[in-house]
Amino acid sequence: MDRAIQAVLDEGLRMRGTQRDLFGVQGLAKHRRTVFGRAGAPCPRCTTPVSHQRIGARNTYWCASCQPLTSAPEVPAQSTLL
């Protein structure tokens, strides 16, 4: 799995991602977007409708069947300095 993650990251860097850079040059990796921007459309793998949520200022798209929510690790409460 470690090699697979590294391969995907390397490919994304080689293709300059999917967005425009600071000079307006469009990245070439858009072919790897299988669910991005497809809220409500069927997942290409299992046909479950693609979910969407805005988190902060970012849009997040996922298939609830192929990418199920797992319990997140607990984050300790921040203490306030008096």
N, C-alpha and C positions, 0 to 999 in steps of 0.2 A: 504494500500500500504506500509506503514511503516513496518508492520509486515512481509510482503512478502520480502521486501528488506533485513531486518534483517535475515530472514530464509535463503535466498540465500547466504548471506555473511557468516553466521554460518556454512552452509554446506561446502562452499569452504574452510574455515579454518580447519574444521574437516577432510576434505579429502586432506589437504595440497596443495591445488591449482592444477594447471595443469603442471607446469614446474618442473624442478629439483631444489632441494634446494642446499645449500652450500656444502653438503656432497654427492651430486650426487643421492639422493633419489628422485625418480619420484613421483610427486603428483598423486592422484587417481581420479581427477575430469574431466578427458578428455571426459567422456561420456556427459558432459554438453556443449561441443563445438558443436554448430549446424551449424555455418557458418565459423568459424575460419579456414583459410587455403583453403577455397573453392571458391576463386574468379572465377566468371563466371559460377559456378555451380548453379543449381536452388535452391532457398530458399526452405527448407523443409516445410514451412508453406504455401507459395503462389506461388511458382515456378518462381518468378522474379529472374534474375541472381544476384548473390551475388557481391557486389561492394568491391573494395579494394583500400586503400590508405596508403602510408607510411607517418606517421606523426612523425617528429623527427627521432628517431631510432626505432620506433615501427610500426608494421603492424596493421592496423585496417581493419576489415571486417564487413560489414553490409548489410542488405536488404533495398534498397531504398524505397520499398513499405511498409514493416512492421515497419521500423525505419526511417521515413521521416525526412529530415533536417528541423529544425525549426530555426527561426532567433535567433542568439546568442546575448547575451547582449553586448552592446557597451563597449569596454575597453578604458578608457581614455588614451590619448597619454602621454608617459612618458616625463617629463621635464628633461632637461639636466642642471646639475649644472655647472656654469661658474666659 
